[in-house]
Amino acid sequence: TCRGPAGGAGPRHFVLLSAYCVRSAELGHDYALQFQYAKKDFEEKLRGQTDVSYSIVRPTAFFKSVSGQVEVVDSGAPFVYFDLGNGKSATCNPISEPDLAAAIIDTIADPAKKNTVWNIGGPDEGLSMVDQGKLIAEILGKEQPKLLGVPIGLFDFIINGLQGAANLFKSEQLEDAAELGRIGRYYALEDMLTTDPAERYGKTTLREHYERVAREGQEYDPYTSVFGSKDKKEAFASSKSKPE
């Protein structure tokens, strides 16, 4: 849908903002998601054409994706994470939106990025969900972090229940709900982490992002505020905007 109209405008280079998680579809993991296969299919079409050069940029995660519980922790509630067993939780090195925008520009200016796939994360080495919860508590001035580990198996119970109901009642709405559950489970299990230095980019660390949110608040995003609410975000932002 994008390449057709662009072809008439005479472009020479196409930059596709994809996602790091597409690798699961490439590898044929049995838990790969529908949207990952859709992105993979478009990437393959882009690679297969010869009309324009291309760069495919796959960010690990955005800062806002790991900021949804700041207001919750500030209110005194625990930071919720999914426990993978043996003290493990998913790890990521997300990238800020300005850094990602700069990286996209670099793909146009740097000939080495021509006709390549660039997995890209932020400058951090990677923080687990537990580390993120502790970091948020520290920045908010909490004496001790409150962490609540939820067994990852809870997702299976929820997904199986929704899928069973969707099959029984032939419900597209329940089918969509089951797929959302699979998406949640995927990101609770999989590390969104780049380890190659060439795949770490930018200057803004996750700590710096959390510090800014603690000072200024953040906009409400219904897709990333799983454990928060619009009211809590607005109240938090309002408290940060009041003069000392």
C-alpha positions in Angstrom: 0.0 0.0 0.0 3.0 2.4 0.5 5.3 1.3 -2.3 2.6 1.8 -5.0 1.9 5.5 -4.4 5.6 6.2 -3.7 6.6 4.7 -7.0 4.7 7.5 -8.8 6.5 10.2 -6.9 9.9 9.1 -8.2 11.6 8.1 -4.9 15.1 6.6 -4.9 15.3 5.2 -1.4 12.6 3.7 0.9 13.0 3.5 4.6 10.7 1.0 6.3 10.2 1.3 10.1 9.6 -2.3 11.0 10.1 -4.1 14.4 12.7 -6.2 16.1 10.2 -8.8 16.9 9.8 -9.7 13.2 12.7 -12.1 13.7 10.3 -14.5 15.4 8.2 -14.8 12.2 11.4 -15.1 10.1 12.5 -18.0 12.4 9.1 -19.6 12.2 8.6 -19.6 16.0 5.3 -21.3 16.9 4.4 -18.3 19.1 5.1 -15.7 16.3 2.2 -13.3 16.0 0.0 -12.4 13.1 1.2 -8.8 12.8 4.8 -10.0 12.8 4.1 -12.2 9.7 2.4 -9.2 8.1 5.5 -7.1 8.6 7.7 -9.9 7.4 5.7 -10.2 4.2 6.0 -6.5 3.5 9.8 -6.6 4.2 10.1 -9.5 1.7 8.3 -7.6 -0.9 10.5 -4.6 -0.4 13.6 -6.7 -0.6 12.3 -8.4 -3.8 11.8 -5.2 -5.8 14.4 -3.3 -7.8 12.7 0.1 -8.3 14.3 1.7 -5.3 17.0 1.0 -2.7 15.8 0.5 0.8 16.7 0.4 4.5 14.7 -1.7 7.0 14.9 -0.4 10.6 13.8 -2.7 13.4 13.7 -0.9 16.8 13.6 -3.1 19.9 11.0 -1.0 21.8 10.0 2.6 22.5 10.6 4.3 25.8 6.8 4.8 26.2 6.4 1.0 26.0 8.2 0.6 29.4 6.8 3.7 31.1 3.3 2.7 31.7 3.7 2.0 35.5 5.5 5.2 36.6 2.3 6.8 37.9 1.3 3.5 39.6 4.6 3.2 41.5 4.4 6.9 42.4 1.0 6.2 44.0 2.6 3.6 46.3 1.4 0.5 44.4 3.8 -2.2 43.3 5.5 -2.5 40.0 4.0 -5.5 38.2 6.2 -7.8 36.1 5.8 -11.3 34.7 8.0 -13.9 36.5 9.6 -16.3 34.1 10.9 -18.4 36.9 14.3 -18.6 38.7 14.3 -14.8 39.1 14.1 -14.1 35.4 12.1 -11.5 33.6 12.1 -10.1 30.0 15.0 -7.7 29.2 15.2 -4.9 26.7 17.1 -1.8 25.6 14.5 0.5 24.3 15.3 3.6 22.2 14.0 7.1 22.5 11.9 8.5 19.6 14.3 11.4 18.9 17.2 8.9 18.7 15.2 6.6 16.4 14.4 9.5 14.2 18.1 10.4 13.9 18.9 6.7 13.1 16.3 6.7 10.3 18.0 9.8 8.8 21.3 8.1 9.1 20.0 5.2 6.9 19.5 7.8 4.1 22.9 9.5 4.6 25.0 6.3 5.2 25.6 4.2 2.0 26.5 1.2 4.3 22.8 1.1 5.3 21.6 0.7 1.8 19.6 -2.5 1.2 20.1 -3.7 4.7 18.1 -4.6 7.8 19.2 -2.7 10.9 18.1 -4.1 14.3 18.5 -1.2 16.7 18.1 -0.5 20.4 19.1 2.4 22.7 22.5 2.9 24.4 21.7 0.8 27.5 23.1 -2.7 27.8 19.6 -3.9 28.7 17.4 -3.8 31.8 15.1 -6.6 32.9 11.6 -5.8 34.1 12.8 -6.2 37.6 15.6 -3.7 37.0 13.1 -1.3 35.5 10.9 -1.5 38.5 13.8 -0.9 40.9 15.0 2.0 38.7 11.6 3.7 38.7 11.3 3.3 42.5 14.8 4.9 43.0 14.0 7.8 40.7 10.7 8.5 42.4 12.5 8.5 45.8 10.9 5.3 47.2 12.8 3.9 50.2 12.3 0.3 48.9 11.0 -0.9 45.6 7.7 -2.8 45.6 7.7 -5.5 43.0 4.9 -8.0 42.2 5.9 -10.9 40.1 3.0 -12.5 38.3 3.5 -16.1 37.0 3.8 -16.2 33.2 1.4 -19.2 33.2 -1.5 -16.8 33.9 -1.3 -15.7 30.3 -1.9 -19.3 29.1 -5.0 -19.6 31.2 -6.4 -16.3 29.9 -5.5 -17.0 26.2 -6.9 -20.5 26.3 -10.1 -19.3 27.8 -10.6 -16.6 25.3 -9.7 -18.8 22.4 -12.0 -21.5 23.5 -14.9 -19.0 23.9 -14.1 -17.5 20.5 -14.2 -21.0 18.8 -17.4 -21.9 20.6 -19.3 -18.7 19.9 -17.6 -17.9 16.5 -16.8 -14.5 17.9 -14.4 -12.2 16.1 -14.2 -10.0 19.1 -13.1 -12.8 21.4 -10.7 -13.9 18.7 -9.1 -10.4 18.7 -9.0 -10.5 22.5 -7.2 -13.8 22.5 -4.7 -12.4 20.0 -4.1 -9.4 22.3 -3.4 -11.9 25.0 -0.8 -13.6 22.8 0.8 -10.2 22.1 1.1 -9.5 25.8 2.5 -13.0 26.5 5.1 -12.6 23.7 6.5 -9.4 25.1 6.4 -10.7 28.6 8.6 -13.7 27.5 10.9 -12.4 24.7 13.9 -10.2 25.2 13.8 -7.1 23.0 17.6 -6.6 23.3 20.4 -5.8 20.9 23.9 -7.0 22.0 26.0 -6.0 19.0 27.5 -2.5 19.6 26.6 -1.6 16.0 23.0 -2.2 17.0 23.0 0.2 19.9 22.3 3.8 19.0 21.7 7.2 20.5 22.5 9.0 23.7 19.3 9.0 25.8 19.3 6.2 28.5 16.2 4.7 30.1 17.2 6.3 33.4 17.2 9.7 31.8 13.8 9.1 30.3 12.4 8.0 33.7 13.9 11.1 35.3 12.2 13.3 32.8 8.9 11.6 33.3 9.3 12.0 37.1 9.9 15.8 36.6 7.4 16.5 33.8 4.9 13.7 33.7 3.9 12.0 30.4 1.0 11.9 28.0 -1.6 9.2 28.4 -1.3 6.3 26.0 -4.0 3.5 26.2 -1.7 1.0 24.5 1.2 1.2 27.0 -0.6 2.1 30.2 -1.7 -1.5 31.0 -1.5 -1.0 34.8 -2.4 2.7 34.9 -5.2 4.9 33.9 -5.8 8.2 32.1 -6.8 9.8 35.4 -3.7 8.7 37.2 -1.5 10.0 34.4 -3.2 13.4 34.3 -3.0 13.7 38.0 0.7 12.8 38.0 1.5 15.2 35.2 -0.5 18.0 36.9 1.4 17.4 40.2 4.7 17.7 38.3 3.7 20.9 36.6 2.9 22.8 39.9 5.6 25.2 41.1 7.6 24.1 44.1 
